[in-house]
Amino acid sequence: MKVTFVELPENLQADSPKWEDKKQLIQLEKSDVLLTNEMPFGRWLFDKAEYDAVTASDVIRENELGVEALKKLELPVVLSSRPIQHDSKLANEAFALINGVYHRAHRKQYFPDEPGFYEAAWFKGDQSGFEVINIGQVSVGFMLCTEVMFSEWARAYRRQGAHLIVVPRSTEQNVEKWKTAASLAAIVSGCYVVSSNRAGRFSDDITFGGHGFAFAPDGTLIAETSATNPIVSFELDIDLVQHQQRQFPCYVKEPNL
């Protein structure tokens, strides 16, 4: 199974020349699975500390158009996320497009609350938890950006039989802590862990850092994206996952506390 991960530009619009350029490059990969960054379309609007309903409607609409653009890639599987209305705030909903059909996969449960990233003011979680979604023979678990910092959920996905954990991100230029967290998620789960990120300047204070990456089931780095190589692919080996999940520390049983 060929898996592609990317870095896509800030304020990407579904009807823009930038998207057309990325679309052509993505299609050249002839991938089985494409992973985008978190909420890949539209401006980053969550630098404001107070929720605004009009702004929220705008970003919902931009990403609705984005979902339609992703369908037009005509890939077997696209993994991504989008904002949707949820009570008085938004939910960040991960989804899979499987042969163009939308399947809800997960809603983000952990939110940062700091300058540039006031997601706690804009989003809320729910009780949907962390459940795998099946794409053919591969079981996938989502950890949306901040969630990768909580590796207990990577291990929970392992117990559900996951082969691949995906981490759509919108993060700044310091990538090392994200790579450390992703590597640990791979080590404790025995899964491939793959991340795509937003890239480019948003404001004087925030520049999104790009650097999508993929880690093997033993936690070693496979590859990264860069500004000059923003679309990267690798072959996922299910046999390797199954082997690694029989090794330490994956086989260690949960304590009966």
Protein Blocks (a to p, Z undefined) as FASTA:
>chain_A
ZZddddddehiafkbfklmmmmmmmmmnopabdcddehkgccdfklbfbdcfklmmmmmm
mmmmmmmmmmmnopabdcddddddehjbccddddddeehiacdfbdcfbdcddehiamkl
mpccdfkbpadddehjbccdddehjlmmmmmlmmmmmmnopabdcddddddfblmlmmmm
mmmmmmmnopacdddddedjfblmbccekjpadddfkopafbdcdfklmbccddddfklm
mmmmmpcfklpccddZZ
